[in-house]
Amino acid sequence: MKTVRIRQKIKKFLQNGPRNTAEIQEHINSTMRHGTTTQQLGNVLSKDKDIIKFGSTKRSGTLSGGYDICEWATKEWIEANSGLNNNDTFSAA
Protein backbone atom coordinates (compact mmCIF):
# COMPACT_ATOMS: atom_id res chain seq x y z
CA MET A 1 0.00 0.00 0.00
CA LYS A 2 2.88 2.38 0.72
CA THR A 3 4.23 2.15 -2.82
CA VAL A 4 0.78 3.01 -4.20
CA ARG A 5 0.83 6.32 -2.31
CA ILE A 6 4.43 6.94 -3.37
CA ARG A 7 3.50 6.31 -7.04
CA GLN A 8 0.58 8.72 -6.82
CA LYS A 9 2.73 11.44 -5.24
CA ILE A 10 5.48 10.96 -7.82
CA LYS A 11 3.05 11.18 -10.77
CA LYS A 12 1.49 14.33 -9.35
CA PHE A 13 4.95 15.84 -8.77
CA LEU A 14 6.05 15.01 -12.33
CA GLN A 15 3.00 16.60 -14.00
CA ASN A 16 4.85 19.90 -14.43
CA GLY A 17 7.89 18.35 -16.08
CA PRO A 18 10.85 16.03 -15.61
CA ARG A 19 12.67 15.86 -12.28
CA ASN A 20 15.76 14.00 -11.19
CA THR A 21 15.83 11.21 -8.61
CA ALA A 22 17.20 13.45 -5.84
CA GLU A 23 14.43 16.04 -6.33
CA ILE A 24 11.77 13.32 -6.29
CA GLN A 25 13.18 11.77 -3.13
CA GLU A 26 13.39 15.16 -1.43
CA HIS A 27 9.74 15.83 -2.31
CA ILE A 28 8.54 12.42 -1.09
CA ASN A 29 10.52 12.63 2.14
CA SER A 30 9.30 16.15 2.89
CA THR A 31 5.62 15.44 2.18
CA MET A 32 5.19 11.94 3.60
CA ARG A 33 5.55 11.05 7.24
CA HIS A 34 7.94 8.13 6.77
CA GLY A 35 9.36 8.99 3.37
CA THR A 36 11.25 6.47 1.24
CA THR A 37 14.73 5.09 0.70
CA THR A 38 16.72 5.62 -2.46
CA GLN A 39 16.48 1.92 -3.27
CA GLN A 40 12.71 1.80 -2.85
CA LEU A 41 12.31 4.97 -4.91
CA GLY A 42 14.47 3.52 -7.69
CA ASN A 43 12.35 0.37 -7.75
CA VAL A 44 9.10 2.34 -7.92
CA LEU A 45 10.40 4.62 -10.68
CA SER A 46 11.82 1.83 -12.83
CA LYS A 47 8.81 -0.49 -12.55
CA ASP A 48 5.99 2.00 -13.12
CA LYS A 49 4.76 1.90 -16.73
CA ASP A 50 3.63 5.55 -16.64
CA ILE A 51 7.02 6.93 -15.54
CA ILE A 52 9.86 6.97 -18.06
CA LYS A 53 13.57 7.60 -17.62
CA PHE A 54 14.00 10.81 -19.59
CA GLY A 55 17.77 11.27 -19.44
CA SER A 56 20.54 11.90 -16.96
CA THR A 57 22.38 14.80 -15.38
CA LYS A 58 25.97 14.98 -14.19
CA ARG A 59 26.45 15.62 -10.47
CA SER A 60 29.71 16.29 -8.70
CA GLY A 61 30.38 15.06 -5.20
CA THR A 62 33.13 16.14 -2.88
CA LEU A 63 34.31 12.65 -1.98
CA SER A 64 32.95 10.47 -4.77
CA GLY A 65 33.80 12.69 -7.74
CA GLY A 66 31.23 12.95 -10.52
CA TYR A 67 28.25 10.70 -11.11
CA ASP A 68 25.09 10.57 -13.22
CA ILE A 69 21.63 11.05 -11.78
CA CYS A 70 18.52 10.00 -13.73
CA GLU A 71 15.81 12.36 -14.93
CA TRP A 72 12.22 11.04 -14.88
CA ALA A 73 9.01 12.20 -16.57
CA THR A 74 5.48 10.90 -16.96
CA LYS A 75 4.44 9.34 -20.24
CA GLU A 76 1.73 12.01 -20.62
CA TRP A 77 4.22 14.87 -20.23
CA ILE A 78 6.59 13.36 -22.79
CA GLU A 79 3.79 12.80 -25.30
CA ALA A 80 2.48 16.34 -24.81
CA ASN A 81 5.93 17.94 -25.20
CA SER A 82 7.66 15.73 -27.76
CA GLY A 83 5.97 17.05 -30.89
CA LEU A 84 4.71 13.59 -31.90
CA ASN A 85 1.28 13.35 -33.44
CA ASN A 86 -1.29 10.72 -32.43
CA ASN A 87 -0.14 8.22 -35.09
CA ASP A 88 3.46 8.16 -33.84
CA THR A 89 4.65 6.04 -30.97
CA PHE A 90 7.15 6.79 -28.26
CA SER A 91 9.50 4.16 -26.95
CA ALA A 92 11.46 4.50 -23.74
CA ALA A 93 15.24 4.49 -23.96
C-alpha positions in Angstrom: 0.0 0.0 0.0 2.9 2.4 0.7 4.2 2.1 -2.8 0.8 3.0 -4.2 0.8 6.3 -2.3 4.4 6.9 -3.4 3.5 6.3 -7.0 0.6 8.7 -6.8 2.7 11.4 -5.2 5.5 11.0 -7.8 3.1 11.2 -10.8 1.5 14.3 -9.4 5.0 15.8 -8.8 6.1 15.0 -12.3 3.0 16.6 -14.0 4.8 19.9 -14.4 7.9 18.3 -16.1 10.8 16.0 -15.6 12.7 15.9 -12.3 15.8 14.0 -11.2 15.8 11.2 -8.6 17.2 13.5 -5.8 14.4 16.0 -6.3 11.8 13.3 -6.3 13.2 11.8 -3.1 13.4 15.2 -1.4 9.7 15.8 -2.3 8.5 12.4 -1.1 10.5 12.6 2.1 9.3 16.1 2.9 5.6 15.4 2.2 5.2 11.9 3.6 5.6 11.1 7.2 7.9 8.1 6.8 9.4 9.0 3.4 11.3 6.5 1.2 14.7 5.1 0.7 16.7 5.6 -2.5 16.5 1.9 -3.3 12.7 1.8 -2.9 12.3 5.0 -4.9 14.5 3.5 -7.7 12.3 0.4 -7.7 9.1 2.3 -7.9 10.4 4.6 -10.7 11.8 1.8 -12.8 8.8 -0.5 -12.6 6.0 2.0 -13.1 4.8 1.9 -16.7 3.6 5.5 -16.6 7.0 6.9 -15.5 9.9 7.0 -18.1 13.6 7.6 -17.6 14.0 10.8 -19.6 17.8 11.3 -19.4 20.5 11.9 -17.0 22.4 14.8 -15.4 26.0 15.0 -14.2 26.4 15.6 -10.5 29.7 16.3 -8.7 30.4 15.1 -5.2 33.1 16.1 -2.9 34.3 12.6 -2.0 33.0 10.5 -4.8 33.8 12.7 -7.7 31.2 12.9 -10.5 28.2 10.7 -11.1 25.1 10.6 -13.2 21.6 11.1 -11.8 18.5 10.0 -13.7 15.8 12.4 -14.9 12.2 11.0 -14.9 9.0 12.2 -16.6 5.5 10.9 -17.0 4.4 9.3 -20.2 1.7 12.0 -20.6 4.2 14.9 -20.2 6.6 13.4 -22.8 3.8 12.8 -25.3 2.5 16.3 -24.8 5.9 17.9 -25.2 7.7 15.7 -27.8 6.0 17.1 -30.9 4.7 13.6 -31.9 1.3 13.4 -33.4 -1.3 10.7 -32.4 -0.1 8.2 -35.1 3.5 8.2 -33.8 4.6 6.0 -31.0 7.1 6.8 -28.3 9.5 4.2 -26.9 11.5 4.5 -23.7 15.2 4.5 -24.0 
